[in-house]
Amino acid sequence: MTTRLDTRRNFLRASAALSLAAAGLESRAQTLPATIRILVGFAAGGATDSVIRTLAGEMSAALDGRPVIVDNKPGANQIPAIQALRAAPPDGGTLFLGTGSSLAQNPGVQKGLPYSPEADFTPIAIIGTSPGAFMVRTSLPVKSLRELIDYARKNPGKLNYGSAGVGSANQLSMEAFLLATDTKMVHVPLKADSAVMLEMQAERIDVSISTMQVVQAALPTGKVRMLALTSVEPLPFAPGVPTLKEANVPGLEGLDPFTFYGLVGPKGMPPEIVRTLNRAVNQALAKQENRQRLQDQLRVDPVSGTTEQFQVYLKKELHKWSELGKRIKLDN
């Protein structure tokens, strides 16, 4: 299975290609529409929205000053944003910032979705991966991932877990965890990660997995305890927190990464336009100010790479979740 470390090794090999010839990029950009619209399936101000807004300015500069506009279409597992992408012409004027849940997890696990990543999208560029963490309410008598597993096995069905909704990265990761550990919990779907945090602090939610950005923001309340990372490798912004490797629970390596971010367009985009957009994303990621914001504030690990590398990564992630989907049952 692909790990966070493997991802970085594979994609960072492309870093040498980031020195762009400005004139060449501008000539390619002439084939693009006057404005670039990037669809986001979440509300403004959230983690996914913040990721692309961090890069939009530098992308605009790389595309000969064309405005790069973020268009939020939240709700329904990003389906409204995806439908808008599918209806758009494949000229590079309308793009979609996909996440792990929309590009691999949901398509791999759920049947009957109104789209297919392979049939409906043109991969453009990977942007980064985002680690997650297991958390529990502090009043729950567990202080490690192993203790949580033991407690859940002794109390089957008595614990609940919260998520940002059916098909969210939280739910799919937790269901994979329950499958790997032979435990049972009741799913409580909410509308956002922030809602899960509030319910956990109110002691109405027992367990969840969420992004490091969300978890670390809730830790100062004293109502939430972080048990382990969903990362195989240690993270500099979470010193001392056990990794999946250190937790030593077989079968959980596939939870790394918790989610990822990548730019895609409608099916059938011309290769020249795809290359132009890929280079614009990589130029934005190469700017130190952008990298620091992604890492330090949004807890996203920037990953640069070619379109071909992104295609390979998407295929591996989709295969991983398709295999899990044969065993995971999403009842609610």
VOZA-482533 format. One line per 8 residues: number of its first residue (from 1); their letters; for each residue y, x, z of N, C-alpha, C, O. Coordinates in steps of 0.2 Angstrom, whole numbers, plus 5000, padded with zeros to 4 digits. Atoms other than C-alpha are relative to their C-alpha. Layout:
# residues N
NUM = A = Y:X:Z:Y:X:Z:Y:X:Z:Y:X:Z ~ ...
This chain:
# residues 332
1 = MTTRLDTR = 4994:5004:5000:5000:5000:5000:5006:5004:5000:5006:5010:5003 ~ 4994:4996:5000:5018:5006:4997:5003:5000:5006:5004:4995:5009 ~ 4996:5000:4994:5027:5012:5012:5007:5002:4998:5009:5004:4993 ~ 4993:4999:5001:5045:5015:5015:5001:5007:4998:5005:5009:4994 ~ 5000:4993:5002:5042:5034:5013:4998:5001:4993:5002:5005:4990 ~ 5002:4999:5007:5033:5032:4997:5006:4997:4995:5007:5000:4990 ~ 4995:5003:5004:5047:5021:4990:5006:5005:4999:5008:5006:4994 ~ 4995:4995:5000:5060:5034:4995:4999:5006:4995:5003:5008:4991
9 = RNFLRASA = 5002:4995:5004:5050:5048:4987:5000:4999:4993:5002:5003:4989 ~ 5001:5002:5007:5047:5039:4971:5007:4999:4997:5008:5002:4991 ~ 4994:5002:5003:5065:5033:4968:5005:5005:5000:5009:5006:4996 ~ 4995:4994:5000:5075:5048:4974:4999:5005:4995:5003:5009:4995 ~ 5001:4995:5005:5067:5058:4961:5005:4999:4994:5007:5004:4990 ~ 4995:5001:5006:5080:5050:4949:5007:5002:5002:5011:5001:4998 ~ 4993:4998:4998:5095:5056:4959:5003:5005:4996:5009:5004:4995 ~ 4997:4995:5004:5098:5070:4947:5003:4997:4994:5007:5000:4991
17 = ALSLAAAG = 4997:5004:5006:5102:5057:4933:5006:4997:5002:5009:4993:4997 ~ 4994:5004:4998:5117:5050:4943:5006:5003:4997:5011:5000:4998 ~ 4994:4998:5003:5129:5062:4935:5001:4997:4993:4998:5000:4988 ~ 4999:5003:5007:5135:5051:4921:5006:5003:4996:5011:5005:4999 ~ 4995:4998:5005:5145:5055:4906:5005:4994:4999:5003:4989:4997 ~ 4996:5006:5000:5160:5043:4908:5001:4997:4993:5001:4991:4993 ~ 4998:5003:5007:5164:5041:4890:4994:4996:4997:4994:4991:4994 ~ 5006:5003:5002:5146:5037:4886:4998:4993:5003:4996:4989:5000
25 = LESRAQTL = 5001:5006:4996:5145:5024:4900:5005:4995:4997:5003:4989:4996 ~ 4995:5005:5002:5161:5016:4894:4998:4997:4993:4999:4991:4992 ~ 5001:5002:5006:5155:5015:4876:4994:4995:5000:4994:4990:4997 ~ 5005:5005:4999:5139:5006:4882:5003:4994:5003:5000:4988:5001 ~ 4997:5006:4996:5149:4994:4893:5003:4996:4995:5004:4990:4997 ~ 4996:5004:5005:5158:4988:4877:4995:4994:4998:4998:4989:4996 ~ 5005:5006:5002:5142:4977:4874:5000:4995:5005:4997:4990:5004 ~ 5000:5005:4995:5144:4968:4890:5005:4995:5000:5011:4996:4997
33 = PATIRILV = 4994:5005:5000:5154:4952:4893:5006:5002:5004:5005:5008:5008 ~ 4994:4998:4997:5171:4953:4900:5000:5000:5008:5003:5004:5011 ~ 5001:5001:4993:5166:4948:4918:4992:5000:5001:4988:4997:4998 ~ 5007:5000:4998:5149:4951:4927:5000:4996:5006:5003:4997:5011 ~ 5001:5005:4994:5143:4937:4939:4994:5002:5003:4989:5002:5000 ~ 5007:4998:4997:5130:4942:4952:4999:4994:5005:5003:4993:5010 ~ 5002:5005:4996:5121:4927:4960:4997:5002:5006:4993:5007:5006 ~ 5003:4998:4994:5116:4928:4978:4998:4993:5003:5001:4988:5003
41 = GFAAGGAT = 5003:5006:4998:5104:4915:4985:5002:4999:5008:4998:4995:5011 ~ 4999:5001:4993:5112:4916:5003:5008:4999:5000:5012:5000:4996 ~ 4993:5002:4999:5129:4911:5010:5004:5007:5001:5001:5012:5002 ~ 4995:4994:5000:5144:4923:5010:5000:5002:5007:5000:4999:5012 ~ 4999:4997:4993:5145:4935:5025:4993:5002:5003:4993:5006:5007 ~ 5006:4998:4997:5126:4937:5027:4998:5007:4997:5002:5010:4994 ~ 5002:4993:5001:5116:4953:5025:4999:5001:4992:5002:5006:4990 ~ 5001:4999:5007:5111:4950:5007:5007:5000:4996:5008:5004:4992
49 = DSVIRTLA = 4993:5001:5003:5129:4945:5002:5003:5007:5001:5007:5009:4997 ~ 4996:4994:4998:5136:4960:5011:4997:5006:4996:5001:5011:4994 ~ 5003:4995:5003:5124:4972:5002:5003:5001:4993:5006:5006:4991 ~ 4998:4999:5007:5130:4968:4984:5008:5000:5000:5011:5003:4996 ~ 4992:4999:4999:5149:4966:4990:5002:5007:5001:5007:5010:4999 ~ 4999:4993:4999:5147:4984:4996:5001:5004:4994:5004:5009:4993 ~ 5001:4996:5007:5143:4990:4978:5004:4997:4995:5005:5001:4990 ~ 4997:5003:5005:5153:4978:4968:5006:5004:4997:5007:5004:4991
57 = GEMSAALD = 4994:4996:5002:5169:4988:4967:4999:5006:4996:5002:5007:4991 ~ 5002:4994:5003:5161:5004:4962:4996:4998:4993:4997:5002:4988 ~ 5004:5002:5006:5150:4995:4949:5006:4998:4995:5005:4999:4989 ~ 4995:5002:5004:5166:4987:4942:5003:5007:4997:5005:5007:4991 ~ 4997:4994:5003:5174:5005:4940:4995:5003:4995:4998:5006:4990 ~ 5005:4997:5004:5158:5011:4932:4999:4996:4993:4997:4999:4988 ~ 5000:5005:5006:5159:4996:4919:5006:4999:4997:5008:4994:4995 ~ 4993:5000:5004:5176:5001:4912:5004:4994:5003:5008:4991:5000
65 = GRPVIVDN = 4995:5004:4997:5185:4990:4925:4998:4992:5000:5002:4988:5002 ~ 5001:5007:5001:5176:4974:4921:4999:4997:5008:4996:5000:5012 ~ 5001:5003:4993:5177:4962:4937:4992:4998:5001:4989:4996:4997 ~ 5007:5002:4998:5160:4960:4946:5001:4995:5006:5003:4997:5011 ~ 4999:5005:4995:5160:4944:4955:4994:4997:5003:4989:4997:5000 ~ 5006:5002:4996:5148:4938:4968:5001:4992:5001:5006:4990:5003 ~ 5000:5007:5000:5143:4920:4966:4995:4997:5005:4989:4998:5003 ~ 5005:5003:4995:5135:4912:4982:4997:4993:4998:5001:4989:4997
73 = KPGANQIP = 5003:5007:5001:5122:4898:4979:4994:5000:5005:4988:5001:5003 ~ 5005:5000:4994:5113:4897:4996:4995:4994:5000:4997:4989:4997 ~ 5005:5005:4998:5098:4887:5001:4994:5000:4996:4993:5003:4990 ~ 5007:5001:5003:5080:4882:4996:4997:5006:4997:4995:5006:4991 ~ 5003:4994:5002:5073:4899:4996:5003:5003:4994:4999:5006:4989 ~ 4996:4997:5006:5086:4905:4983:4999:4997:4993:5001:5000:4988 ~ 5001:5003:5006:5080:4893:4970:5006:4998:4996:5006:4999:4990 ~ 4994:5001:5004:5097:4887:4965:5003:5006:4997:5005:5005:4991
81 = AIQALRAA = 4997:4994:5003:5103:4904:4962:4995:5003:4994:4998:5005:4989 ~ 5005:4998:5005:5087:4908:4952:5000:4996:4994:5000:4998:4988 ~ 4999:5005:5005:5089:4892:4942:5006:5002:4995:5006:5001:4989 ~ 4994:4998:5004:5106:4897:4937:4999:5006:4996:5002:5007:4990 ~ 5002:4994:5004:5100:4914:4932:4996:4999:4994:4997:5001:4988 ~ 5005:5002:5005:5086:4907:4921:5004:4996:4994:5002:4997:4988 ~ 4996:5003:5005:5099:4896:4912:5006:5004:4997:5009:5002:4992 ~ 4995:4996:5003:5111:4910:4908:4998:5004:4994:4992:5006:4994
89 = PPDGGTLF = 5002:4996:5006:5111:4920:4892:4999:5007:5002:5001:5009:5007 ~ 5002:4993:4998:5103:4937:4893:5004:5006:4997:5002:5011:4995 ~ 4995:4996:5002:5119:4946:4889:5003:5005:5005:5007:5009:5004 ~ 4998:4996:4994:5121:4955:4906:5006:4997:5004:5009:5000:5008 ~ 4995:5003:4997:5135:4943:4911:4998:4996:5006:5003:4995:5011 ~ 5002:5003:4994:5125:4934:4924:4994:5004:5003:4989:5004:4999 ~ 5006:4997:4997:5113:4943:4936:4999:4997:5007:5002:4993:5009 ~ 5002:5003:4994:5104:4940:4952:4998:5005:5005:4994:5010:5003
97 = LGTGSSLA = 5003:4995:4995:5102:4950:4968:4994:4997:5003:4995:4993:5008 ~ 5007:5003:4997:5084:4947:4972:4999:5004:5006:5001:5010:5008 ~ 5002:4997:4994:5076:4951:4989:4992:5000:5000:4989:4998:4995 ~ 5008:4999:5000:5058:4955:4994:4997:4993:5000:4992:4992:4997 ~ 5003:5007:5000:5055:4936:4997:5000:4997:4993:4996:4993:4992 ~ 5000:5004:5007:5061:4930:4980:4997:5004:4994:4995:5001:4990 ~ 5003:4996:5005:5054:4944:4970:4993:5002:5000:4990:5004:4996 ~ 5007:4998:4999:5037:4947:4978:4997:4996:5005:4991:4993:5003
105 = QNPGVQKG = 5004:5004:4995:5033:4938:4994:4999:4993:4998:4993:4991:4998 ~ 5001:5007:5002:5036:4920:4989:4996:4999:4994:4991:4995:4994 ~ 5004:5001:5006:5029:4922:4971:4993:5002:5001:4988:4999:4998 ~ 5007:4998:4999:5014:4931:4978:4996:4995:5004:4990:4994:5004 ~ 5003:5004:4995:5010:4919:4992:5000:4992:4998:4995:4989:4999 ~ 4999:5007:5001:5016:4902:4986:4998:4998:4993:5000:5001:4988 ~ 5002:5002:5006:5009:4892:4972:5005:4994:4998:5008:4991:5002 ~ 4996:5006:5002:5019:4880:4961:5008:5002:5000:5012:4997:4999
113 = LPYSPEAD = 4993:4999:5000:5036:4889:4962:5003:4999:4993:4999:5000:4988 ~ 4997:5001:5006:5048:4885:4948:5002:5006:4996:5007:5005:4991 ~ 4999:4994:5003:5049:4903:4942:4995:5005:5001:4991:5004:5005 ~ 5004:4994:5000:5040:4919:4939:5004:5006:4999:5007:5007:4994 ~ 4996:4994:5001:5047:4936:4942:4998:5004:4994:5003:5006:4991 ~ 5002:4996:5006:5037:4943:4928:5002:4997:4993:5004:5000:4989 ~ 4999:5004:5007:5040:4929:4915:5008:4999:5000:5010:4998:4994 ~ 4994:5002:5000:5058:4925:4920:5006:5005:5001:5012:5004:5000
121 = FTPIAIIG = 4995:4995:4999:5067:4941:4925:5000:5006:4996:4994:5008:4994 ~ 5000:4994:5002:5072:4957:4918:5002:5005:5005:5008:5005:5008 ~ 4998:4995:4995:5072:4971:4931:5005:5005:4998:5005:5007:4992 ~ 4994:4995:5001:5088:4982:4932:5000:5006:5004:4999:5011:5002 ~ 4999:4995:4996:5089:4992:4947:4998:4998:5007:4999:4993:5010 ~ 5001:5001:4993:5082:4994:4965:5007:5002:5003:5010:5007:5001 ~ 4994:4998:4996:5096:4995:4978:4998:5003:5007:5001:5008:5009 ~ 5002:4997:4994:5087:4998:4994:4995:4996:5004:4993:4991:5002
129 = TSPGAFMV = 5005:5004:4996:5074:4993:5007:5003:4999:5007:5008:5003:5009 ~ 4998:5002:4994:5077:4985:5024:4995:5000:5005:4990:4995:5004 ~ 5006:5001:4995:5066:4988:5039:5001:4994:5005:5007:4991:5005 ~ 4999:5006:4995:5063:4974:5052:4997:5003:5007:4995:5008:5007 ~ 5003:4998:4993:5057:4974:5070:4997:4993:5003:5000:4988:5002 ~ 5003:5005:4996:5046:4963:5081:5004:4999:5006:5006:5004:5009 ~ 4996:5002:4994:5056:4954:5095:4997:4994:5003:4994:4990:5000 ~ 5002:5005:4996:5052:4943:5109:5005:4998:5005:5010:5002:5006
137 = RTSLPVKS = 4995:5002:4995:5062:4933:5122:4998:5005:5006:4992:5006:5007 ~ 5001:4995:4995:5063:4945:5137:4996:4997:5006:4993:5000:5010 ~ 5004:5003:4994:5055:4932:5149:4993:4999:4998:4988:4998:5002 ~ 5007:5000:5002:5039:4933:5139:4997:5007:5003:5000:5012:5002 ~ 5003:4994:4996:5027:4945:5149:4997:5005:4995:4991:5007:4997 ~ 5003:4995:5004:5024:4958:5135:5005:5005:4998:5011:5003:4997 ~ 4995:4994:5001:5032:4975:5132:4998:5004:4994:5001:5010:4993 ~ 5002:4996:5006:5023:4982:5117:4996:4995:4995:4995:4989:4997
145 = LRELIDYA = 5003:5004:5005:5015:4975:5101:4993:4999:5002:4990:4994:5001 ~ 5007:5001:4998:4998:4978:5108:4999:4994:5006:4995:4990:5005 ~ 5000:5006:4995:5002:4967:5123:5001:4994:4997:4999:4989:5000 ~ 4999:5006:5003:5009:4954:5112:4994:4997:4997:4992:4991:4997 ~ 5006:5002:5003:4993:4953:5102:4995:4998:5005:4991:4993:5005 ~ 5005:5002:4995:4982:4953:5118:5002:4993:5003:4998:4989:5004 ~ 4998:5006:4997:4993:4939:5125:4999:4994:4996:4997:4989:4998 ~ 5001:5005:5005:4992:4929:5109:4993:4998:5000:4991:4992:4999
153 = RKNPGKLN = 5007:5002:5000:4973:4930:5109:4998:4996:5006:4993:4992:5005 ~ 5002:5004:4994:4972:4924:5127:5003:4993:5000:5001:4989:5004 ~ 4996:5006:5000:4984:4910:5123:5001:4997:4993:5006:4996:4990 ~ 4999:5002:5007:4980:4904:5105:5004:4993:4999:5002:4988:5002 ~ 4996:5006:5002:4992:4892:5098:5006:4998:5005:5009:4993:5004 ~ 4995:5002:4995:5003:4892:5114:5007:5003:4999:5012:5001:5001 ~ 4994:4997:5002:5016:4904:5107:5003:4997:4994:4999:4995:4989 ~ 4997:5001:5007:5029:4900:5093:5003:5006:4997:5005:5010:5001
161 = YGSAGVGS = 4996:4995:5003:5038:4910:5081:5005:4997:4996:5004:4992:4992 ~ 4995:5003:5004:5054:4907:5072:5001:5004:4994:5000:5010:4993 ~ 4999:4997:5006:5059:4910:5055:5007:4997:4997:5009:4992:4999 ~ 4994:5003:5003:5074:4907:5043:4998:4995:4995:5001:4993:4990 ~ 5003:5005:5004:5063:4894:5034:4994:5002:4997:4991:5007:4997 ~ 5006:4999:5003:5047:4891:5025:5001:5005:4994:5005:5004:4989 ~ 5000:4995:5005:5044:4906:5013:5005:5005:5001:5006:5010:4996 ~ 4995:4994:4998:5057:4917:5021:4996:5006:5002:4990:5006:5003
169 = ANQLSMEA = 5003:4994:4998:5053:4935:5024:4997:5000:5007:4992:5003:5008 ~ 5002:5001:4993:5052:4931:5043:4993:4997:5000:4988:4999:5003 ~ 5006:5004:5000:5038:4918:5040:4994:5004:4997:4989:5004:5000 ~ 5005:4997:5004:5028:4928:5027:4998:5006:5004:4992:5007:5004 ~ 5002:4994:4996:5028:4944:5038:4996:4998:5006:4991:5001:5008 ~ 5004:5003:4994:5023:4934:5053:4993:4998:4999:4988:4999:5002 ~ 5007:5003:5002:5009:4925:5044:4995:5006:4998:4989:5006:5000 ~ 5004:4994:5001:5003:4942:5038:4998:5004:5006:4992:5006:5007
177 = FLLATDTK = 5001:4997:4993:5004:4949:5056:4994:4996:5003:4990:4999:5006 ~ 5005:5004:4997:4994:4934:5062:4993:5001:4997:4988:5001:5000 ~ 5006:4999:5004:4981:4936:5049:4997:5007:5002:4990:5007:5003 ~ 5003:4993:4999:4979:4955:5052:4997:5000:5007:4993:5004:5009 ~ 5001:5000:4993:4978:4952:5071:4995:4995:5003:4993:4995:5009 ~ 5004:5006:4998:4967:4936:5071:5003:4997:5006:5000:4995:5011 ~ 4997:5004:4995:4980:4927:5082:5003:4994:4997:5004:4993:4991 ~ 4997:5006:5002:4988:4910:5081:5006:4998:5003:5007:4999:5010
185 = MVHVPLKA = 4994:5003:4997:5006:4904:5084:5003:4995:4996:5001:4994:4990 ~ 4997:5006:5004:5016:4889:5079:5006:5002:4997:5011:5005:5000 ~ 4994:4998:5004:5029:4891:5066:5006:4995:5001:5005:4989:5001 ~ 4994:5004:4999:5047:4885:5070:5005:5002:4994:5008:5007:4995 ~ 4995:4998:5006:5057:4885:5053:5007:4998:5002:5008:4992:5004 ~ 4993:5002:4999:5076:4886:5056:5003:5002:4993:5000:5003:4988 ~ 4996:4999:5006:5090:4889:5043:5002:5007:4999:5004:5009:4993 ~ 4997:4993:5001:5095:4907:5046:4997:5004:5006:4995:5002:5011
193 = DSAVMLEM = 5002:4995:4995:5090:4923:5056:5005:4999:5006:5002:5000:5012 ~ 4995:5001:4994:5106:4920:5067:4997:4994:5004:4998:4994:5010 ~ 5002:5006:4996:5099:4903:5072:4993:5002:5004:4993:4999:5010 ~ 5006:4998:4996:5082:4911:5077:5002:5004:5006:5000:5003:5011 ~ 4997:4996:4994:5092:4923:5088:5002:4996:5005:5001:4997:5011 ~ 4997:5005:4995:5101:4909:5097:4995:4996:5003:4995:4995:5009 ~ 5006:5004:4996:5085:4899:5100:4996:5005:5004:4993:5003:5009 ~ 5004:4995:4996:5076:4915:5106:5004:5001:5007:5001:5002:5012
201 = QAERIDVS = 4996:4999:4994:5091:4918:5118:5000:4994:5005:5001:4995:5011 ~ 5001:5006:4996:5089:4900:5124:4993:4999:5002:4992:4994:5006 ~ 5007:5000:4998:5071:4904:5127:4996:4994:4997:4991:4992:5000 ~ 5004:5005:5004:5065:4891:5114:4996:5003:4995:4991:4999:4992 ~ 5004:4996:5005:5058:4904:5102:4997:5006:5004:5000:5009:5008 ~ 5003:4995:4997:5045:4916:5108:5000:5007:4997:5001:5012:5000 ~ 5002:4994:5004:5042:4928:5094:5004:5000:4993:5005:4994:4991 ~ 4998:5000:5007:5050:4933:5077:5000:5007:4998:5000:5012:5002
209 = ISTMQVVQ = 4999:4994:5003:5052:4947:5065:5007:4999:4996:5007:4994:4992 ~ 4994:5001:5004:5069:4950:5058:5003:5007:4998:5000:5012:5000 ~ 4997:4993:5002:5080:4964:5050:5003:5003:5006:5005:5000:5011 ~ 4997:4996:4995:5086:4978:5061:5007:4998:5001:5010:4998:5007 ~ 4993:5002:4999:5104:4972:5058:5001:4994:5005:5005:4994:5010 ~ 5000:5006:4996:5100:4955:5066:4998:5002:5007:5001:5000:5012 ~ 5003:4999:4994:5089:4962:5080:5005:5004:5005:5006:5002:5010 ~ 4996:4995:4996:5101:4976:5086:5006:4996:5002:5009:4998:5007
217 = AALPTGKV = 4994:5004:4998:5116:4964:5086:4998:4995:5006:5003:4994:5010 ~ 5002:5004:4994:5106:4953:5099:4998:5003:5006:4998:5000:5011 ~ 5002:4997:4994:5100:4966:5110:5004:5001:5006:5002:5000:5012 ~ 4995:4999:4994:5116:4968:5121:5000:4994:5004:5002:4994:5010 ~ 5000:5006:4996:5113:4950:5127:4995:5000:5005:4995:4997:5010 ~ 5005:5000:4995:5098:4955:5137:4994:4995:4999:4990:4995:5004 ~ 5005:5006:5000:5088:4940:5131:4995:5001:4995:4990:4997:4994 ~ 5004:4998:5005:5079:4949:5117:4997:5007:5001:5001:5011:5003
225 = RMLALTSV = 5004:4993:4999:5066:4963:5118:4997:5002:4993:4994:4998:4990 ~ 5003:4997:5006:5062:4974:5103:4993:5004:5002:4993:5008:5006 ~ 5007:4997:4998:5043:4979:5103:4999:5005:4995:4996:5010:4998 ~ 5002:4995:5005:5041:4989:5087:5003:4998:4993:5006:4993:4992 ~ 4997:5001:5006:5048:4992:5070:4994:4998:4995:4988:4999:4996 ~ 5004:5001:5005:5040:4986:5054:4999:5006:4995:4997:5005:4990 ~ 5000:4994:5004:5042:5003:5047:4994:5005:5002:4993:5005:5008 ~ 5005:4995:4998:5028:5016:5046:5003:5006:5003:5000:5010:5007
233 = EPLPFAPG = 4996:4994:4998:5041:5030:5048:5005:4999:5005:5008:4993:5005 ~ 4995:5001:4996:5053:5032:5062:5007:4999:4997:5008:5001:4991 ~ 4994:5002:5003:5071:5026:5059:5005:5004:5005:5005:5003:5011 ~ 4995:4997:4996:5086:5036:5065:5005:4996:5004:5007:4998:5009 ~ 4996:5004:4996:5096:5021:5071:4996:4996:5005:4998:4991:5008 ~ 5004:5003:4995:5081:5015:5082:4996:5005:5003:4990:5005:5003 ~ 5004:4995:4996:5076:5030:5092:4996:4998:5005:4998:4994:5010 ~ 5005:5002:4995:5061:5028:5103:4997:4994:4999:4992:4992:5003
241 = VPTLKEAN = 5003:5007:5001:5056:5011:5096:4993:5002:4996:4994:5005:4991 ~ 5007:4999:5003:5037:5012:5091:5000:4998:4993:5003:4993:4991 ~ 5001:5002:5007:5033:5012:5072:4993:4997:5000:4989:4997:5004 ~ 5007:5003:5001:5018:5003:5065:4995:5005:5000:4989:5004:5003 ~ 5005:4995:4999:5009:5020:5064:4999:5001:5008:4993:5002:5010 ~ 5000:4998:4993:5013:5023:5083:4996:4994:5003:4993:4995:5008 ~ 5003:5006:4997:5008:5005:5087:4992:5000:4999:4989:4997:5003 ~ 5007:4999:5002:4991:5009:5079:4996:4993:5000:4991:4993:5003
249 = VPGLEGLD = 5004:5007:5001:4986:4991:5074:4998:5000:4993:5002:4999:4989 ~ 5003:5000:5007:4975:4991:5059:5003:4994:4996:5003:4989:4998 ~ 4998:5006:5004:4981:4981:5044:5007:4998:4999:5009:4994:4996 ~ 4993:5002:5000:5000:4981:5047:5004:5004:4996:5010:5003:4995 ~ 4996:4996:5004:5005:4994:5036:5004:4997:4994:5009:4999:4992 ~ 4997:5003:5006:5009:4982:5022:5006:4996:5002:5010:4993:4997 ~ 4994:5003:4998:5023:4975:5032:5006:5004:4999:5012:5002:5000 ~ 4995:4995:5002:5033:4990:5027:5001:5000:4992:4996:5002:4989
257 = PFTFYGLV = 4994:5001:4997:5046:4987:5020:5000:4992:5002:4997:4988:4999 ~ 4999:5007:4999:5052:4970:5028:5002:4997:4995:5000:4991:4993 ~ 4997:5002:5006:5062:4967:5013:5003:5005:4996:5004:5011:4998 ~ 4997:4995:5004:5070:4975:4999:5005:4996:4995:5005:4990:4995 ~ 4995:5003:5004:5085:4972:4987:5000:5003:4993:4999:5009:4992 ~ 5000:4998:5007:5085:4973:4968:5004:4996:4996:5004:4990:4996 ~ 4996:5004:5005:5096:4968:4954:4996:4998:4994:4993:5003:4991 ~ 5004:5002:5006:5088:4958:4940:5004:4995:4996:5010:4993:4998
265 = GPKGMPPE = 4997:5004:5004:5094:4948:4925:4995:4995:4997:4989:4995:4998 ~ 5005:5005:5003:5087:4934:4914:4995:5004:4995:4997:5010:4993 ~ 5005:4997:5005:5072:4938:4903:5003:5001:4993:5007:4997:4991 ~ 4998:4999:5006:5075:4946:4887:5007:5004:4999:5010:5004:4993 ~ 4994:4996:5001:5090:4957:4890:4999:5006:4996:4994:5009:4996 ~ 5001:4994:5004:5093:4971:4878:5000:5006:5004:5003:5007:5009 ~ 5001:4994:4996:5088:4988:4884:5006:5004:5001:5007:5007:5007 ~ 4994:4996:4999:5105:4996:4881:5004:4997:5006:5007:5001:5010
273 = IVRTLNRA = 4996:5003:4994:5113:4983:4893:4997:5002:5006:5000:5003:5011 ~ 5003:4998:4994:5100:4986:4906:5001:5007:5002:5002:5008:5008 ~ 4999:4993:4998:5102:5005:4906:5007:5000:5002:5009:5004:5007 ~ 4993:5000:4998:5121:5002:4907:5001:4998:5007:5004:5001:5011 ~ 5000:5003:4994:5119:4991:4922:4997:5004:5005:4999:5005:5011 ~ 5004:4996:4996:5106:5002:4930:5004:5006:5002:5005:5008:5008 ~ 4996:4994:4998:5118:5017:4929:5006:4998:5004:5008:5002:5009 ~ 4995:5002:4996:5132:5007:4936:4998:4999:5008:5002:5001:5012
281 = VNQALAKQ = 5003:5001:4994:5121:5002:4951:4999:5007:5004:5001:5008:5009 ~ 5001:4994:4997:5116:5020:4954:5007:5004:5001:5007:5008:5006 ~ 4994:4997:4998:5134:5026:4953:5003:4998:5006:5006:5001:5010 ~ 4997:5003:4994:5139:5014:4966:4996:5002:5006:4999:5003:5012 ~ 5004:4997:4995:5124:5020:4977:5002:5007:5002:5001:5009:5007 ~ 4999:4993:4999:5129:5038:4975:5007:5001:5004:5008:5007:5006 ~ 4994:4999:4996:5146:5035:4983:4999:5000:5007:4996:4996:5010 ~ 5002:4999:4993:5145:5042:5001:5002:4994:5004:4999:4992:5009
289 = ENRQRLQD = 4997:5006:4996:5156:5028:5008:4995:4994:5000:4994:4991:5005 ~ 5005:5005:5001:5144:5015:5001:4994:5001:5004:4991:4996:5007 ~ 5006:4999:4997:5129:5023:5007:5000:5000:5008:4996:4997:5011 ~ 4999:5000:4992:5136:5025:5025:5000:4993:5002:4997:4991:5007 ~ 5000:5007:4998:5140:5007:5025:4993:4996:5000:4992:4993:5005 ~ 5007:5003:5001:5123:5002:5019:4996:5002:5006:4992:4998:5009 ~ 5005:4997:4995:5114:5013:5032:5003:4998:5007:4999:4995:5011 ~ 4997:5000:4993:5126:5012:5047:5001:4993:5002:5001:4991:5008
297 = QLRVDPVS = 4998:5007:4998:5132:4994:5047:4994:4995:4998:4993:4990:5001 ~ 5005:5005:5003:5119:4984:5036:4993:5002:5001:4988:4998:5000 ~ 5007:4998:4998:5103:4994:5041:4996:5000:4993:4990:4998:4994 ~ 5004:5000:5007:5098:4996:5022:5000:5007:4998:5005:5011:4998 ~ 5001:4993:5002:5091:5012:5016:5001:5000:4993:4997:4998:4989 ~ 4998:5000:5007:5099:5015:4999:4994:5004:4996:4992:5009:4998 ~ 5005:4997:5005:5086:5019:4985:5002:5000:4993:5003:4994:4990 ~ 4998:5000:5007:5092:5025:4968:4994:5001:4996:4989:5004:4998
305 = GTTEQFQV = 5006:4998:5004:5080:5025:4953:5001:4997:4993:5006:4993:4992 ~ 5000:5003:5007:5077:5020:4935:4997:4993:5000:4994:4991:5004 ~ 5003:5007:5001:5073:5003:4928:4993:5000:5000:4989:4996:5003 ~ 5008:4999:5000:5055:5009:4925:4997:5001:5007:4992:4998:5008 ~ 5002:4999:4993:5053:5014:4943:5000:4994:5004:4996:4992:5008 ~ 5000:5006:4997:5059:4998:4949:4995:4995:4997:4992:4991:5001 ~ 5005:5004:5003:5047:4989:4937:4993:5001:5004:4990:4997:5005 ~ 5006:4998:4996:5033:4999:4945:4999:4997:5007:4994:4995:5009
313 = YLKKELHK = 5000:5002:4993:5038:4995:4962:4999:4992:5001:4996:4990:5005 ~ 5001:5007:5000:5040:4976:4959:4993:4998:4999:4990:4994:5002 ~ 5006:5001:5001:5023:4976:4952:4995:5001:5006:4991:4997:5007 ~ 5004:4999:4994:5015:4984:4967:5001:4995:5005:4996:4993:5009 ~ 4999:5005:4995:5024:4973:4979:4997:4993:4999:4995:4990:5003 ~ 5003:5007:5001:5019:4957:4970:4993:5000:5000:4990:4995:5002 ~ 5007:4999:4999:5001:4963:4969:4998:5000:5007:4993:4996:5009 ~ 5002:5000:4993:5001:4966:4988:5001:4993:5003:4996:4991:5006
321 = WSELGKRI = 4999:5007:4997:5008:4949:4992:4996:4995:4997:4994:4990:5000 ~ 5005:5004:5004:4997:4941:4979:4993:5000:5004:4990:4995:5005 ~ 5006:4999:4997:4982:4948:4988:5000:4997:5007:4995:4993:5009 ~ 4999:5003:4994:4989:4942:5005:5000:4993:4999:4997:4989:5003 ~ 5000:5007:5002:4992:4925:4997:4994:4997:5000:4993:4991:5001 ~ 5007:5003:5000:4974:4922:4995:4997:4998:5006:4993:4994:5007 ~ 5002:5001:4994:4972:4922:5013:5005:4996:5005:5003:4993:5010 ~ 4995:5003:4996:4988:4916:5020:5001:4992:4998:5002:4991:4993
329 = KLDN = 4999:5007:5001:4990:4897:5022:5007:4998:5003:5008:4999:5009 ~ 4994:5002:4998:5008:4890:5023:5000:4993:5001:5001:4989:4996 ~ 5001:5007:4999:5006:4873:5031:5007:4997:5001:5007:4991:5001 ~ 4994:5004:4998:5024:4870:5036:5006:5005:4998:5012:5003:4999
